[in-house]
Amino acid sequence: MNAATAASISRLPRADVVRALARRDFLTTRSYKLSFVLELFFGLVELAVYYFISQVLGNVDPESLQGAPSYFAFAAVGVIMSALLAAATTSIAARLREEQLAGTMEVLAAQPVTPLELCAGIVSFPFAYSAVRAAVYLLVATFWMNLDVSQTSWVGVVTMLVVTALGLSPLGILSGALVVLYKRGSVIGGTLIYATTILGGAVFPISVLPDWLEWIGRLMPVRFAFDGVRAALFSGAGWGGDALALVAFGVVSAPLSLFAFAFALDRAKKTGSLSEY
């Protein structure tokens, strides 16, 4: 990697570049109106499934649910956060894979944009869209499924959503680097991210895992996202440590992931494999 590429990684992304890429993705998504609606609908169906499961389970010890008053409250956070986590961790790889299949990857990479601008632009619309979906799911869970938010710290919830998106986005950038290098790397990255989400406590407490898996689950960065949002949502306190952990993870992993992505782009350009899929 040359010095110019390394310098471009540390440069803040230009707002007009990010906005242009976000607008392109919005227009593309809007053109498929049925898909747009169905994606939101199936998220609501998933939320309803866990609601009815919770009715069968009855009362569950709150101590095993990270402060959530019921299993539904616990699982609802997992469903609500899944949209944001998907945007942070898999959307870059998915969009790059679409660019490869559409034959536009080489054109996109040839534009005068830095790796950071490319990643930020690709992920900006999925972030905004997932935030809207998360808000809709939370409203439905609150007013239809009686999710108790009487003790919620909304500042804490918003803070946790922001640090989750920023802190975990390096995982998405690394997944994008795999796609650039290996074309079908999104399958590898998506599988690993799905595994970390499950082990991190999305829909069941990690305390129910076998001992040899529980300690792995406690190390997953997504665990801090789930625990922090649950703390902010159900107790209004205790989320600060989780937010700091996500910030620390992002600070350490962001430069590494950006260098990996820039290296993948450079290698693909040199080998002429950008247009391959």
N, C-alpha and C positions, 0 to 999 in steps of 0.2 A: 504494500500500500504506500503510495507516495505521500509527500508532505502536504500537498494541496488537498488530497482526500481526507487526511487526518485533520487538517484545519477546518474543513467543511463540516465535520462531525460535531465540533464544539460550537459552531456558529448557530445562533438562534434561528429557528425557521421563519421565513418571511410570511407574513399574514396573508398576502394576496395569493401566494402559492397554495397554502393550506386551504384557503377559502375556495379556490378554483377546483381543487381536487374533491373537496367536500360537496360542492355544488354539482359536480359531474356525477358523483355517486348518488346524491339525492335524486337527480333527474332520472337516473337509470332505475333506481328502486321505485320511484313514483310511477314509472311507465308500466310496471307490473302490479297493478292495483290489487288484484286478487291475492297474489302472494304476500303483499304488504299487509292485508287484512288477516289472512290465514295465520301468519306468523304471530300476530298479536293474539288471535283467537286461541291457538294451541297453547300459548303460554297461560292463558286463563283456564283452559281445560286442565293443564297440569296442576295449577294451583287448586282447582276444585277437587282433583283426585286426592291430593294430600289432605284436603279438608275433610272429605268423606272417610278417608282412612283413619283420621284422628277421631272421628265419631265412633268408629269400631273399637279403637284402642282404649278409649276412655281416659282416665286420669293416669298420667305418667309423672314420676318423681321429677319436680322441677330442677333438683340439684344435678341431674344428669343431662339437662338441656341448656346449659350455659345461661341460666337466668330466664329462659323463655317460660311463660306460664303454662304452656301446653305443647303437645307434639306438633299441632298444626302451626302454632306460632313459630316454633323452631324450624319446621320445614318450609314455611312461607318465606323466611329470610333466604333459605337456600334457593328457592325458585326465583324470588325477586332479584337476588344477586347474580343468578346465572346469566341473565341477559347482559349485565355489565361485564361480568368476567369473560363472557364469550367475545364481547367487543374488544376487551383489553388483550386477550390472549390468542384468539384464533382469527380475528377479522383481517389482520394484515396478510396472513398466509392464504386465507380464502380469496381475498381480492387479487393477490398476486397470481394465484392459480388461475383465476378467471382471465386475467390479462394474458397469461400464457396460452390458454385455450382459444382466446379470441384473436391471438396473433398481434396484440398491441403492446406486449411487454417490452420489446426492443425499442419501440417508439417512445414509450413512457420513460425508460431508463436513459434515453438519449437527450431528454429535456435538460435544460440548465437548472437542475434542482439538486440539492444535497440529499444524502441518505436520510437525514433527520427530517427534512421537509417532505420527502416521499412517504416516510412512515407516518408522520403526523397528519399529512393530508389524507392518506388512505383510511386512517383510523378515526378521523374527526367526525364524519357522519355516523358511523356505527356507534360511537360514543353518545352522540346526541340522541340518536334513535333509541338506544338501549335505556338511556335516562328517562325518556318519555314512557317507554314500556314499563320500567320499574315503578314509575309514579302511578301509572294506571293500575298495575297489579296491587300496589299498596293501598290505593283507594278502594278497590274491589274487596280486598281482604279486610279492610277496616269497616266498611259500611255494610257489606253483605255477609261476611264470615265472622264478624264480631272480633276482629283482631284488636286487642287492647293496646292503645297508644297513649293512655292517660299519663304515663310517666316518661314519655319520649323526650329526648333531647334532640330537637330537629337540627340544631347546629352540629351536634355529634353525628347524626345520620348523614347530613350533607358532607361533612368533613371526611367521614369514612368512605363515602362513595367516591369523592375526589381522589383521596390518597390510594384507594384501591385501583382506580383506573390508571393513575400515574405510576404507582408502585409496581403493578403487575404487567404493565405494557411491555417491559423488556422481554417477558416470556413470549409475547406475540411477535416481537421483532426477531427473536431467535428462530421462532417457527417460520417466519418469512424468509430468513436466511437459508433454512433447509429447503424451502420451496425453490428458491433461486438456484441452489446448487444441485438438488436432486429431483426437481420437478414434482414428484409425488410426496415430498417431505411433509406436506400438510397432514397426511395420514399419521405419520410418526408423531408430529407435534401435537395434533389433536388428541391422539390416544394418551400421550403422556399428561396432557393438561386435564383430560377427563379423569384420569386416575388420581391426579393430585386433588382435584375438586372433590371426588368421592371420599378419599382418605382424609381430606381436610375438614370434613364435617358438614357437607351440604345438606343432606337429608337424614342423617342419623349421627348421634354423638360418637366421637372417636373413642370414647371410653368403652364402647361395646366391641371394639376391635380386639383381636388377639394381642397379647402383650408385645409380640415382635413387630406387629403392624402399628400399634398405638403410638409408639415413640416416633415412628416415621411420620405418622399423621400430624403429630405435634410440631414437627419441623417444617411442614408445608406452609409456604407463605400465604396461601389462600385461607388457612385456618385463622390468621389474624383478621382477615377481611370479614369472615363469618362471625367470629367472636366479637369483633368491634361493633359491627352493625347491630347484633343482638343486644349488646350492652347498651348502646345508645337508644335503641328502640324500646327496650323493655324495662330498663332501670334508669336510663338517663345519665349514667355515670360509668366510669371504669373502662371507657373506650380509648383513652389517651395513649396507653401503652401499646395497644394494637396499631393505632395510627402511626406512632413513632417507629414501630417495627416495620411497617410497610414502607415508610419513607426511607428508612435505612436500607431496606432491600432494594428499593428503586435506585438510590444513590450509588450503591455498589454495582448493581447489575446493568444499569442503563449504558454506561460507557462500553462495557464488555459486549453487550448485545449490538450496539451501534457499530462497533468495530467489526463484529462478525458479519453484520449485514453489508457493510461497505466492502469487506473482503469478498463476500459472495458475489456482489455486483461486479467488482473488478475482475474476479476470476471468470465469471460468465461472459463478460465483455471480451476478455482476452482469448477465451476458447471459442467464442462465437456461438455460445449455446443459449443466449437470451431468447432467441426465437423458437427454440425447441420446446416441445411439451410431451 
